[in-house]
């Protein structure tokens, strides 16, 4: 994290921990759940979260989206906050459709669970890293939003950026097919093939698309070391990381067992004839935020 950004947010009346959490939200998602704040401060529940939420709402920095059945999502939308972080017009300020909100919440969970990574947050930081550290040709860097910051990009060791493994993340928010993943790989292919050594983590709340996604990745990114699979459990149980050494292109599936809001309006439901995936979808359940 950048200490200057944390200090800037503290100037708005937040404690250091609150400011650090808001920085992660502003940088990676724009949306968060109460449980995610509790996870960040290592509390299961209590007064600290309530005080933080009331402070953020009273300041006009956060709005509450009620999904019903006790499920509340908090949107960090205040221009003043993003201006302090150097991005007053951040897309995270904008109201998103249900599927996009769920994707951003899953992205934040990934970042919270992998807080030892060094994340390349802005488009400019990513472009500089790949062109100057890895000597990637500028024309190989996509201007698409996937590269510009929707999904996390990180390095495992910021002290050795030229040799550290680069990790990319794709978030499946409950997709019925792998078409979106295929488009992502197509857009990122020039960078991937120049970079050569990297890991791609496929994050989902169900293993519905895992088999098909593995096949699509192999098609785009041969040769490939064996796929790994991880599971993140709820109730703040941190999973151990697998051996991440990569010979070339490494593909890892990561299964979240957290609860997320239902997709209410923005995607169709049920099975689709000709789906790329090979198993029935699991039922996502609502949970208290």
Secondary structure as GFF3:
##gff-version 3
##sequence-region A 1 289
A	DSSP	alpha_helix	3	10	.	.	.	ID=ss1
A	DSSP	alpha_helix	16	28	.	.	.	ID=ss2
A	DSSP	beta_strand	31	32	.	.	.	ID=ss3
A	DSSP	alpha_helix	34	40	.	.	.	ID=ss4
A	DSSP	alpha_helix	47	58	.	.	.	ID=ss5
A	DSSP	beta_strand	62	66	.	.	.	ID=ss6
A	DSSP	beta_strand	72	76	.	.	.	ID=ss7
A	DSSP	alpha_helix	79	84	.	.	.	ID=ss8
A	DSSP	three_ten_helix	91	93	.	.	.	ID=ss9
A	DSSP	alpha_helix	98	113	.	.	.	ID=ss10
A	DSSP	beta_strand	118	119	.	.	.	ID=ss11
A	DSSP	alpha_helix	123	128	.	.	.	ID=ss12
A	DSSP	pi_helix	129	133	.	.	.	ID=ss13
A	DSSP	three_ten_helix	138	140	.	.	.	ID=ss14
A	DSSP	alpha_helix	145	145	.	.	.	ID=ss15
A	DSSP	pi_helix	146	150	.	.	.	ID=ss16
A	DSSP	beta_strand	153	155	.	.	.	ID=ss17
A	DSSP	three_ten_helix	158	160	.	.	.	ID=ss18
A	DSSP	beta_strand	166	172	.	.	.	ID=ss19
A	DSSP	alpha_helix	179	195	.	.	.	ID=ss20
A	DSSP	beta_strand	198	204	.	.	.	ID=ss21
A	DSSP	alpha_helix	210	220	.	.	.	ID=ss22
A	DSSP	beta_strand	228	232	.	.	.	ID=ss23
A	DSSP	beta_strand	249	256	.	.	.	ID=ss24
###
